[in-house]
Amino acid sequence: MNNLPEHSELGKSSAYVDQYDASLLFPIPRLAKREEIGVGTAPPFFGADLWTAFELSWLNPRGKPQVALAQFIVPCETPNIVESKSFKLYLNSFNNTRFADAAAVQARLRADIGEAAWRGAPNASSVGVKLLLPELFDREDVAELDGLSLDRLDVECSRYTPAPDLLSAVFDEPPVTEVLTSNLLKSNCLVTGQPDWGSVRISYSGPQINQEGLLQYLVSYRNHNEFHEQCVERIFMDIWTRCRPVKLTVYARYTRRGGLDINPFRTSHPQAIPQNIRTARQ
């Protein structure tokens, strides 16, 4: 597969399709960007991309509109990401399509997203899909990422493209375990240059990371053009190689665009995927 971001519908005028069409999904291989950061086909992390769709609707057999929230878990082992505008166009194609019930919609979503994400893999697996119907909406929580906020630091920031040389750690003192957060992550869409706003949680065990340098490093993404998943993997690899932690987890929650949010989670060691709980900005 040679789907490139510039071949997608990003930044282009798109026809509104309101009848189900799985061909709207546009998978983009992860490999090229992973090779760029030095991981290739054997990344030193596990994890997943957690998506939330806030604008999902279809028709029941009698033509009455139905609505739901949808949560997706796309393993980072999939060879592809699904470009977000194509994801939105695909979801729009459900709007005037009749389905027997919510279970039929869920099954269709799982099959189509799974096919796109795993396309080209010798051993394809599946993706996670959960539908939240209106009677469950009031159970949806809002919570901020837990940890010590780096944003409390009064630092000078002057670099706005990724600067891994800002990262450092203390290697001649006892190791520590810390959980650090920031709401100051911002990057731009790889194709359109439109801003992507996010919060990030970094937990690690190992040599203590210089917090001022880490905050300046996160701010340095401010003018960087890359997809959410790629930014998080770049952050992971820069910390992993420069600060040499024994364990590392990077989890970012980006604000929604077009009714979709994307929340990449990468960890050096097997652990449970976090609950998909939105922050206030999402």
N, C-alpha and C positions, 0 to 999 in steps of 0.2 A: 504494500500500500504506500502511495506517495502523496496522500492528502496533506497539503500545506495550508497554514492558517490563511494566507492571502487568497486561497481558492474557496474559502468559506463565504457565508453571507454577511460576515462582519463588515460594517461600514458601507453596505450596499442597500439600495432600495429593494425590499422583499415583498413579494405578493403574500397576502393574507390567505392562508389555506385553512378552511374550517371543517374539512372532512379528513378523517384519519389517514395519515401518510407517514409510514415509518422511514421512507427514503429521505425525509428531511434531515434526519440525524447525520451529523458530519464528524466522524472520528478523526482525531489527529494523533499520530504516533508519538509516544513519549520519548522514544529512543534518542532522537537528535539532540534534544535539550539535555538529556541525561549525559550523553557523551560530552556535551559542552562543559558540564561541571565535573566530569571525571568519574562517572559511575557506570555508564554503559549498560550492559545487560545484567550486571550483578551489583545492584545498589546495596549499601550496608544498612538498609532500613526496611521496616514493615509499615503497614498503615493503610489508610483509605482516604478517599475524598467523600465528605458528607455533604450532600446537596439537599436543599429544601425548596420545594415548589409551592408558592403561595397562590398561584393562579391556575388551578386545575378545575376544569368543568367538562361535563359530557351530558348526554341526554339519556333518560331511562327509556324503556321500551314504548312508553306512551308519549315520548317527546318532551317530557318535563325536565328542565335543567337540574343537574346535580352538581354540587361543589365539594371539594375536599382539599386538604393539604397533603402533600406527598413528600416523604423523606426517602432519599436514596443513599446507599452505601456502595461506592465503587472501589474495589480493592486496588491498591497502588500497584499490584502485580499485573493488572490489565495492561496490554500493550498500547492502549489508546486512552486519551481523554476524549470527552465529547464536548465539542465547541459549544459554548453556552447559548449563543443566539440560535443555533440550529436546534438545541434542546428546547428553547422557548417556542420556536416555530412548530416543532413537533408536538408540544403540549397543546398549542393553539388548534392543532388539527383534530383534537378530540371534541372541540366545542359544539359542533353540530352533528356528532356521530352518536348513534344509539348503541348502548351496551346493556347487556342483561342485568348487570348489577355492579357494585363496586369491586367485587372479587374478579370480575372479568376485566375491568380496567387495570387492576393491580397486576394480573397475569400478563396482560398485553404490555404494560410498562416494563415489567421484569424481562420479558422475552426480547423486546426491542432494544432497551438500553444495554442489556447483557450482550446481545449480538454485536452492537456497535463498539462497546468497550473491549470485548474480547476478540474482535475481528482480526484474523491473521494468526491467532495463537494456536499452537499445535494441540494444546489441551485446554479448551475453553471451559470456563466455569460459569458462575452466575453473579448477579448483583443483588443487593438487598433493596426491597421496596416495601414501604409501609404507608398506608393511606390513613389519614385522620379525618373522620367524618365530622360534620358540624356539631354533633352532640358531645364531641370530645374537645372542641376548641377551647373551652374555658379551663381545661387542664394543662394547657401549654404554658410552661414556665418561661420567665425571662431572668437570666442571671449573668453576671459578669465573670470573666475568667478569674480563677483564684490564683493568688500568688502575690509576691512583693512587687509593687509597681515601679518600674524603671522611670516612669514619667515624673516622679518626684524629684529627680536629679536636675539641677540647674546647669546644663551643659551647653557649650557653644557648638552649633551645627553649621557646617559650611560645605559639606559634600553630599550630593544628591543623586549619585549613581553608585551602585554597590561597591563598597570599599572594605574588603575583608581584612586589609592590613590594620583596620581600627580594632580588630579583635585581639585580645591577649588574655593570658591566664597566668596564675602563680603556680609554678611547677615545683618550687622548693619548700612548700608548706603542706600541712595535712590536707587531704581532699575534703570537699564539702558536698552537701546535697542542698540544692536550692530550686525554688520555683519562682520565675521572674515573668512579669507581664508588661505589655505596653499597648496603648491604644493609638500609637503614632505611626503604625505601619501604613504606608500608602505606596502603591505602584500604579502603573498604567497598563491598559489593554495592549497586548502585543501588536494588534493590527490597527485599532482605531485611535489609540493614544488617550482614550477617555480614562478618567481616574477611577481606581479601585481602592476603597477604604477598608482597613482591616484592623483587628486586634490580634495580638499574638501572645502565646504562652510558651515559655521555654523552661523545661525542667531537666535537670542534669545532676549527675554525680561525678566528681572528679576534681581536677585542679580548679580553684576558684576563678571564675571569669570576671574580668574587670567590668563592672557594671556601667560605668560611664562610656567606655569604648563600645560595649554592646548596644547601648541606646543610640549612640552616634551611628553605629553600623546599621541598625534597623531604620533609622531616619534616612540613611543613604540610599534607600530604595525609592525615594520620593519621586524621582524623574525616570525610573527604570521601567522599560516596556517588556512585560512578560506576563503570562497567564498565572493565575493564583497558585495552581499546583506547582508550577515551575519555580516560582518565587520561594515557596516553602521548602522545596527540595534544595534550592541554592543556599538558603539560610542554614538548613541542616548540615549540608556538606561543608560550608565555610566554618561553622562552629566545630564540627567533628574533626576537621583536619588541622585547624589552627589552635584550638583549645584542648583537644585530645581528652574529652570526657570519657569515663568508663561507660556511662549510660547517658542517652540524650533523647529527648522528645520535643518536637516542635509542632504546635497546633495553632492554626490561624483561623479566625472567623471573619469573613469578609461581608460587608454590607450587601444587601440584595440589589440586583439590577434586573429589570424586566421580569420581576416576580420570582427571581431565583437567587439564592445565595449558595456559595461554594466554600467549604470549610475543610482544607487539607490537614491531615494528621499523619505525621511521620515519626517513627520511633526506632531506636536501635535494638530494642529487645521486645519480645512478644508481651503484649498486655491487651487488656480490653479496650476496644474503641470507645471514646467518650460518648456520653449521651448527646444527642443532637439538640442542645438547648440554646436558643438564640440569645444574643446580647441585646441590650436596649437599643443600640444603633441599627440592629438588623430588623 
